[in-house]
Amino acid sequence: MSRKLARRTDLTASAEVTGPAPKAFGLSDDFPSVLELDIDRIDRHTHQPRAEQDDASLAELRQSIERHGLMYPILVTPAGGNGYALVGGGRRLRAFELLGRTTIFARVLSGDPDELALVDNLQRKSLNAVETARSLDGLRNKHGYTQEKLAEVVGKTPAAISRALGILTLPQDVLDEYMALVERVPQTTLEEVAAAPSEEGQRKLWSLARRGATAKAITEQRQEMKRKEPDGLLLKRRAAGAAVRGLIHMVAKLEENREGMGAAERSALEAVQKKLAALLAD
């Protein structure tokens, strides 16, 4: 046992143990190894689904850790060299930094860091609706997952994944407004707003939601809109939205790899550009 770990065992186990001696950390198949890591070896910027941190709640967490110690280790995966990538516990790590600590206990996991970070946040319900949707979409695009596979990976039903991803069809200004009202608008309500059959309908339902309408009231209004929608148009709207999101993702990939584009790729893109111009002209 390292001198660091010997000094800090009071944070993870009782000093008196009766019965058979427990196994050392890292020997259990269903509990990954726990290490005390130097904080400066942890990269905390890459795999964090949370967009914002609340200063007041961070101050409360810092006070709690100062008084009671670290109740739950952070989550990391091995990174390049002797470093680690943070996948869960960003607020706990930040609180340790504010306390002037130089080391922290961490569970070392294996697997895709983005996937682990998202699952950790979903289990603790610490993401808002937009953060959840964007993280799910990022994971789906990164691995080419179908909605069914994505549901399996994160432990949700395909229907729940579909509803969550539907939030990304909302206009950007609505998403921005929601981020300022996350405490007032539940995820289920926002999902009902997103399920409206048109952007106009989404804006009308959002206007009700931000004034405090319940998910049930939003659902009733949405169903009324759907009854007035021409047959088949709703499915076409959803398909068009999915196609646009896919196109945006592919354009981002092209921007990342533009040095590899040759004459054939440029010719194909020019043909796509003409088709897009024609679509926008209609």
C-alpha positions, 0 to 999 in steps of 0.5 A, spaced: 500 500 500 502 506 498 504 511 503 498 516 500 493 511 500 495 508 507 494 516 510 487 516 507 484 509 508 479 513 513 475 515 507 474 508 504 473 503 510 472 503 517 478 502 521 476 496 525 474 490 521 471 483 523 470 477 520 474 474 514 479 479 511 476 483 505 479 483 498 483 489 496 481 494 491 481 492 484 480 484 485 473 484 484 470 483 477 464 487 478 468 493 482 473 496 478 480 498 481 480 504 486 486 509 486 489 515 489 491 519 483 494 526 483 489 531 480 494 534 475 494 527 472 487 527 470 484 530 464 477 533 465 475 537 459 474 531 454 468 527 456 463 531 460 456 531 458 454 537 463 454 544 459 454 548 466 456 548 473 452 551 478 456 555 483 452 555 489 451 547 489 459 547 488 460 551 494 455 546 498 459 540 495 466 543 497 463 544 504 460 537 505 467 534 502 471 538 507 467 536 513 465 529 511 470 527 506 469 524 499 463 519 499 464 517 492 470 516 488 470 520 481 470 515 475 476 515 470 479 511 464 486 510 463 489 515 458 496 517 454 502 515 458 501 515 465 494 520 465 487 519 466 481 521 463 475 524 467 468 520 465 464 522 472 465 526 478 467 533 475 464 537 480 467 533 486 474 534 482 473 541 482 471 541 489 477 538 491 481 543 487 478 549 490 480 545 497 487 545 495 487 538 495 492 535 490 490 528 490 483 524 489 480 517 490 478 515 483 475 508 480 478 506 474 474 503 468 475 501 462 471 502 455 469 508 451 469 514 455 464 518 452 459 512 453 461 511 461 460 519 462 453 519 459 451 512 463 454 515 469 450 522 468 444 518 466 444 514 472 445 520 477 440 524 473 444 530 473 443 532 466 438 536 463 434 534 457 438 538 452 444 535 455 442 528 455 439 529 448 446 532 445 450 527 449 445 521 446 446 524 439 454 525 440 454 517 442 450 515 436 454 519 431 461 517 434 459 509 433 454 509 428 449 506 433 442 505 431 436 507 436 435 500 438 443 499 440 443 506 443 438 504 448 441 498 449 448 501 451 445 506 456 439 502 459 433 505 456 428 503 452 428 505 444 422 509 445 425 513 451 431 514 446 426 517 440 423 522 445 429 524 448 433 525 441 426 529 438 428 534 443 434 536 438 428 538 433 426 544 437 429 551 434 435 553 437 432 559 440 427 555 444 433 550 446 437 556 449 430 559 452 430 552 455 437 552 458 435 558 462 428 555 465 431 548 466 428 548 473 421 550 471 420 545 465 421 538 466 424 533 461 417 530 459 414 536 458 420 538 453 419 532 449 412 533 448 413 540 446 418 537 441 413 532 438 409 537 435 408 536 428 411 542 425 416 548 428 410 552 428 406 547 433 413 547 437 413 554 438 406 554 440 407 549 445 413 552 448 410 558 449 405 554 454 410 550 457 415 556 459 408 559 462 408 553 467 403 548 463 403 541 465 406 535 460 398 533 460 396 539 458 401 540 452 400 533 450 392 534 449 394 541 445 399 536 441 394 531 439 389 536 437 395 539 432 396 532 430 389 531 428 389 537 424 395 535 420 395 532 413 396 524 413 403 523 412 406 530 413 408 528 420 412 522 418 415 527 412 417 532 417 420 527 422 424 524 416 426 531 413 429 533 420 433 527 421 436 528 414 438 535 416 441 533 422 445 527 419 447 532 413 450 537 419 454 531 422 457 529 415 459 537 414 462 537 420 466 531 419 468 534 412 471 540 415 475 536 420 478 532 414 478 537 408 486 536 407 484 529 404 479 532 399 480 530 392 477 532 385 472 527 386 470 529 392 469 536 390 465 534 384 460 530 388 460 536 393 458 541 388 453 537 385 450 536 392 450 544 393 446 545 387 441 540 390 441 544 396 440 550 392 434 547 389 431 545 395 432 552 399 429 555 393 422 552 393 
